[in-house]
Amino acid sequence: MRSVICVHERYDGIWPFTADHWHQRWEDEGGCELYRTEAADAHPPSLVPNPESVQRLVLLGMPTGKSDLEPFTGLEECYVSGSYGDDAGDGVDLIKEKGVTVLHPRGDVQWGQTVAEYAMGMTIAALRRIPMTYNAMIAGHETWNYSTKPGKPGKPGQRGQQFGDDTDFLSGTIQGKRVRVIGVGNIGGRYAQWCQMMGADVAVWDPFAPDASFDLAGVTRCWGLDELVSDSDIFAPMVPLTDGTRGLVTAEHIRALPDRSLVLQMTRAKVCDTEALYKRVLDNELFLSADVFDEEPVPLDSPLLGRANVIHTPHNAGRTIDANHARADDGIARFRQR
């Protein structure tokens, strides 16, 4: 059995740990050749000696035209992935006709856990104002002063010991909050389930998911998006950006969110009407915790940066070493066991 991986630098630029992890796993299981290239005009047959003897082939960021795959006459299984998504050149149809099993990456399988965990972290960071107190602690000792008048008796509503909440916005624990999620897939389903496990009242809207998805997550199924936004404490749209989801959360939905609500943006910003969302944030009506934005990089003079009601990170929720490994592991699992 001869197993070969060909990877181009353009793929490594997106998934820098996937190819080597895949190579090591197959190497441990009996042997694997890895061919890496930076050449813009590289083609698999020019990298792989004696391509006719290859049975398992993985192409990462490589061209897949007829001339790229015809020389692999002994091929049985082939995994094809472009730099970002599938790559289906005319050679793919050719090898399918010859009975070769062709595999592609599967949706958000590889980054579901990574993004969902990040969303949980961003939720807690916002509710407990962790980034704000981090910066305040560097700037001076004022954040250590839990009493408005040292030496005086405490009064209801004033800052007390170890109290770091901002009562102008949603704060405190996830427990007891009304969490409203769009999407019960690999990201939204995990996030919703974890919030439910932490004691939140969780409802999810996903008109395309079967009832079993909601049952497995242990959450309430909401049948209307208008209903979902009406009583939200934490609002989390957790769907990919497609023609069908662009602008799914309209300006009317944004305006219907209760004041002080926390809005998470972890998948793609344009799922929401960002103009309406940012207006309410800048008017200090909503709290925003975002890893994605309508313009990236975010301009340094953006009024969203550095606000007391915004947590922001530079679109890095989905790319951990574990996500890279999961992408390889999912591909390996779908090859026939030898």
C-alpha positions, 0 to 999 in steps of 0.5 A: 500500500503506497500512501502519498500526501501533496501539499502546497504552501497556499494550503499550509497558509490556511491549515499550517498543521494539518498536512504534517499531522496527517503524514505522521498518523499514516507514517505510524500506521505503516508508511506515507510520503509527504511532498511539499511545494511552494512553486506556483505551477506545481502539479502532483505528477511532477512531485511524485515519482512513479505515480502509477503505484500510488493507492491513497492520495491526498491533495491539499491546495494542489490542482486537480485537472485531468493531467494532474490525476491521469498518471495515478492509474493505480489510485483507489482513494483520493482526498481533495481539498483546496486552500479554503474548501473543496477543489473539484477540477475536471480530473476529479470526475475522471477518477470517479468514473474509474471507480476511485473513491473521492473525499472532500472536507466536511463542512465545519466538522473540524472547527465546530469545537474550537469556535464553540469553545471560543464563543463560551470564552467570549461570553464569560469574558463579556459578562465578567468584563475580563478584558476591561479589568485586565487593561485597567489593572495595567493602567493603575490601582483604581480597579482594586478599589472596591469601595466608593468611599474607603472607610465608610459603610457600604450602601445598596447599589454601590460597588462592593468587594470583588464586584466587577460588573457593569450594571449598565449592561448584561453581567454576572453568570451564564446561569439564569440568563435567557440564551437565544441561539440561531443554528443547532449545528456543530457550533451552535449546538455545542454552544447551546448545550453548554449554556444549558448545562451551566443553568441558562434558559436556552432556546434555538431557532433552526428551521432546517434541523430535525427535532433530534438535534434539539433533544440531543442538545437539551434545549427548547426549539423556537419556531420563529426568529421574531420570537427568539429575539424578543426576550434575549439576554444573550443572542448568538447567531451561530450559522455560516454566511451563505446566500440564504443567511446573509442579512438573516437577522434584519434591522428589525430583529436587531431593534427588537433585542432588549436593551442591555442584551449581549450579542455574540458574533462568532461565525460571520458578521454579515449574518446580521444587519451590522449597520443596525447592530453597530448603531445600537452598540454605539448608542450604548443599548447593546453589549457586543462580543465579536470575533468577526466584523463587517470590515476586516481588519477593523480600522484602528479609528473604528468607534467599536474599538476600546469601548466599555460595551465591546469585546473584540478579537481579530477573527481567530476563533476557528484555527487552533492546532486541534482544529488543524488536527481534527481536519486531518483526523476526519479525512483519515477516518473516511479512508478504508481501514487497511 
